Every structure is written in C-alpha cells, then in structure tokens.
Amino acid sequence: MVKLLLVDDEYTEREGILYLLRKFWTKLDVHEEPNGVDALEYLQRVRDVNIIMTDIQMPYMNGIEFLEAVSGMFPEIKSIIFSAYGEFEYARAAIDCNVSGYILKPVKVEEFRRVMRKVLPAEISAGEGNAGSKEKRKIVKMIQEIVSREYRKDIGLEYLAGKVYLSPCYLSTLFKKEMGVSLVKYINEYRLQEAKRLLVTTNRRVSDISAEVGFDNLPYFCTVFKEKFGMTPAQFRESE
C-alpha cells in the first residue's frame, strides 16, 4: 500500500485534503502531522513513506526547510507542495528537493487530481475512475440532504461547496450534470414545494411562509411562485 504523509498546521486545510484523497484514492494509507518538526520525527520512526504533501507556511519549520531536510535523509520520497498564491512562485524558485508537483490554494479538484496522477503508481491511479463516479453521486446526495435540512437558511453555492470541500464552480458543474438542473434552481424548487405545502396545510400569512422557506424578499417569492405554478401564492391557496 502507498503511504502518504500530509503536513499542514491548519486542521481545516488537512480535512479538506484528506476528504479529496479518501474520495478518489481509497487504497492510500494517509498519515497527518501539524508541522515539519513532528513530520520529520515521524519519518525517522516509520521510514516507509512514499509521498509527502506539505504546506509552506507552518510554525517551527516551514515547508521548504522541511523538504530540504527530507531530501537529504530520504531522497526516494516524492513530494507535493500546496500553497497560497503569494507563496507559489517563491516556493518554485526556492526549492529543488524532488518536488513532483505544486498545488495552488484554494485547491481546485481537477488540478489536485492531475498532480496526484503524476506521483501515484499506475495501479492506484487506474482505480480512480469508478471511485470518482460513485463519489460524485455521493456528493450530490449529500447536497440534497443539506438542502432538505437547511433550506430555511441563507444557503447558496459558496456555502454548499464549503460543506463538501469543493470549489463552487466544480460543484455547480457536477450537480447540473448529475441532476439535469442547476443547484440554485434546485434550491428554489425545493423551497417552492415547501411553500406550497404550507399554503395548503396552514393559515399562516404569505409573508410568513415566504420567510419560513428561505425567501427574505416577498415580491421575489411571489414572482418565482407564479412562474412555477401559474398563479400567486394567494391565488393558489384560494384554489385549493
């Protein structure tokens, strides 16, 4: 099994990278450390790491210092740097320590996968296709569940993308391809169906129902409701 060491002092950043690694490459054995000092100690203990992924800005020992030490001690280990835009060119110019790839933050899924394909053995990369299709369906299901729980809130593409550790652009494309409808339209449709249910089953005011299902703007709610059902909320209630 291929062993990968992930080094980043930011917990949320590590969680995002871990999510992508586990999503596309289930056969990877991933270990994580919060800084270069701890990571070096781990390497000296286990001595069987194949790939390192590291951030640049970390306490105690930055990513460049860490990889320089690794290059001298374990020259066979492949390494990948991920960094923010302002650090990116600096990292490329400053280091020559068996670096196999650079990933720019915020991480874009396709770029991440492209770099990983370069460093992973062929048998692991080959298994990515089927896992990818399964995970796409899983992501869409997760988004649907979030919408069903939180449609009353001010949710949108940025918020939902953050929940599944994807870029908004990638999530938007994925969702429309899998569902045949844009994510924004899906959210509106879900809210409108809930509004219709409340109009039939309660005597609450239209303005209250509008706010309840996530439409803060009453005129906009009435407009999209009429576009969907061919009548205003009040007319719909009278017709039932």
N, C-alpha and C positions, 0 to 999 in steps of 0.2 A: 504493500500500500504506500502511496506517495504521501509524505509528511510535509505539511506546510506550517511555517511559523509566522503568525500575524503580530506585528508590533505597532502599537499606537496608544498614546496616553489618553485619548478620548474614548470613553466607553461607547457612546452612541455611534461613533465612526466605526469602531470594531464590530458593533452589532450589525451595522449596515453591510459591511464587507462579508461578515460571516453569513448573513442571510443570502447574499448572492452566491457565495461559494457552496453553501449547502443546497441551494436551489438547483444549480446547474451541474455540480460535480459531487455526487453523493459518496463516491469512493475515496475522497480526500480525507486524510486524518489531519485535522486542524488544531493547532495549539496556539494560544494567545498570551502575549505579555504586554505590560503597560509602558515599558521603556527599554532603551538599549542595554542598560546595565543588567537588568533582570533577564533580558533575552540572551545576552552573552553567557550568563551563568547557566541558563537552561541548555544552551547549545553545548557547553562544556560537559554537562551531565549526560545528555542523551546521545549526542553525536550521530544522529541518524536523520537529520532534517534535510529535505531535498530542495525546498523552495522557501525563500523569505519574502514577505511583503511588509514594507515598513513605511511609516510616515517620516517626514523630515524633522518637523518641529516637535521635540519631545524634551522633557526635563532630564537632567543628569548626563545624558549623552544623546546628541541629535542623530538623525538617521544616517547622515553622511559619515560621521565618526563611527557609528555602529557598523556600517557596511565596510568601512576601511579595515576595522578590526576583524570582521568576519572573513574578508578577502584574504588576509594574511594567515588566518588559522584554518579556514575551511574553504579553499579555493574552488572546490567542486560544487558548492551550493549556488544555485541560481537565485537571483534577487529581482524584485519589482519594487519600485518606489511609487508612492502616491502622495501627491502634494497639491497645495493650493496654487493658483495661477502665479502669484507673485514669487513663489519659490521655485517654480518649474524650471525656468531657464538656468537659474543658479545651480540647481541640482544636476542638470545635464552637463553643464560646463565643469562642475567641480569634482565629479566622481567618475572613476573608471575602475569599478570593483565588481566585474562580472555582472553588471546590471543588464537584465534581459528586457526590461520594459518600464515605461513610465505611464502612470495613470493620473489624469488631472482631476482634482476635486472641483465641484461636486461630481461624483462618479457617474458616468454615462454607461448604461448597461452594455450596449454593443461594443464600446471601446474596451470595457472591462473584459468581456468575453474574448475579444480579438487578442488582447495581450496574454490572457491566460492560455489560449490555444498555442501560443508560441512556446510556452515554457512547460506545458504538461506533456507527459508521454502520450503517444498516439492512441493507445488503447483506452485511456481515460477521456481524452478529447472526443473520441468516436462515440462514446456513450452519452454525449451532451444532448443530441437531437431529440431522442424520445423523452428524456427528462425535461427538456425545455417545453415541449408541447403539454406535458402533464402539469408542469408548474404554471404555465400560462392560464390554464383552466382553473387551477387552484387560486391564482391571484384574482381572477375575475370573480370567483365565488367569495373570496374574502371581501372584495369591494362591495359586492351585493349585500353581504351581511352587515358591513359597516353602515351602508346607506339605510338599511332597514332599521338599524338601531339609532342612528344619529340624524335622520332626515330633518328633524325639527331644528337642528343647529345650523349655523352658517358654514356648511361644508362645501368644498369646491375641489377643483383638480389638484391644486397645490397641497391642500390638506390631506387628501386621499393618497396622493403619491408618496407623501411622507410616511403614511401609515404602512405602506408596503415596500419602502426603501427603493423606490424607482423615481426616475425623472418624470415630471409632469408630461412632457412630450411623449416619452415612451409609453407611459401608462395610457394616455389618450389614444395613441395608435393601437396599442394592444387591445384595449377594451372595445373599440369600434370594430376591429377585425373579428374579435370573438363573438360580440353581441349584435353586430349589424346596426348599432345606434351609438351616437356619441355619449360620453359619460355625463355631460351636462344635461343632455336631453333625457337620459335615463333617470337622473335625479329628479328632474321636473316632472316626468311621467309618474314616478313613484309618489311624489308629493300630491299630485293632482288626484291620483286614485285614493289616497288617504283623505283628501279634502271631500271628494265625492261621498265617501263612506260617512264622514262626519255630518255632511249636509242631510243625509238620509236618516241617520240614526240619532241625531241630537237636534236641539232647538237653539244651539249657540249662534251668536251673530256671525255673519260672514267675515267681518274684520277679525274676530277672534279665531275663527277657523283658519283664515289666511296666515295669521301669526303662528298658530299651533303647528302647521305643517311646513313651516320654514320660509314662508313668503312675507318679508317685512313690509313690502310695498303692496298695498291693497289694490291700486289700479292695475299694477302689473299682474297680480294674481288673477284679477277678473279678466284681463286680456288673454292670458295664456289658457285660462279655463275655457273661455269662449272659443278660442282657436281649436282646442282639443275636443270639446263636446258640443259645439254649435250653439251654445246658449250661456248666459251669465250664471254665476252660482245661484243667484236668487231665482232665476227662471227655472233652473234645474230642480231646485228644491220644490217649487210650486208644481212641477210636472210629475213629481213622484207621489 
